[in-house]
């Protein structure tokens, strides 16, 4: 895994705020020793969860979105390191693997303009490069029997998550996506809006459920495509749940789980579904943080939950004084997943 920048014990110590009488996650989380073979370590370490960062926003740029998602990993890991290690959740359950090395790719996109057709092609090609790196790392994590928790980047990385999981499992997998958008757009070159459609067309994604689509921001063409595939692709809308109250939140979670639980599934979380969270497609209307946390707890406690991916948060786009709040939110979501997933019998 040459495109992985390992997180070291020294890195962890620098971001952990030690305090007398307290034990923080950063004092207990596990890092891979420098000279140790990564695959062997993953195969033998008892910790179940593996934290992986993807500090990029290239897929967002390729999708005409506002860049900024590259900073979420850095903000999140600093917060996670300072969560209290206690009987409710233990830092020792987590291996901090590190981050996908996208340094060169991020340098290359600085001067690319998505309004330029040639530059847009280059952006898509860079997304494809990252796809390969993400799927390779996810494959190795899943193959070792561990559960990846992936943070940061655009929703283009859903493709690598799904592909890596499917290859490790030896069969197509399912996905549930908590999102205002379908990310099931046409195959027009890779970007953050078609990770699921590419995974579907290439045979890595079997069943796909989109939870909480915003009716105002889903095109007729996407709805038509989904309708033709309704045996394998389904959705509900935020408007039907929380505005018109035609459907009930908890019952809809049950319905979605019934649809995907027959096979391993990934839990995909797009933070643009939450109001006033800085993201490439920020919204003022959406689910509450409490509903999102309930969603993760509900889907995390099934034995077929294969990974958690939290994406599109863009601290760089928010007010500097509040940027840490995105990291704090991600910390809640990570621990909610671990707590629920650990209750599997």
Secondary structure, DSSP 8 states (H G I E B T S, - for coil): -TTEEE--HHHHHHH----TT--BHHHH-B---TTS-HHHHHHH----EEEEE----HHHHHTT----GGGHHHHHHHHHTTSB-SSS--GGGEEEEEEE--HHHHHHHTT--TTSHHHHHHHHHHHHHHHHHHHHHHHHHHHTT-EEEEE-S-GGGHHHHHHHHHHHHTS-EEEEEE-SS------SS--TT-HHHHHHHTTSEEEEEEEEE-GGGS-HHHHHHHHHTTTTEEEEEHIIIIIS--S-HHHHHHHHHHHHTTS-EEEEEEGGGBTT--BTT--SS-B-HHHHHHHHHHHHTSTTEEEEEEE-B-GGGS-GGGTHHHHHHHHHHHHHHHHHHTT--
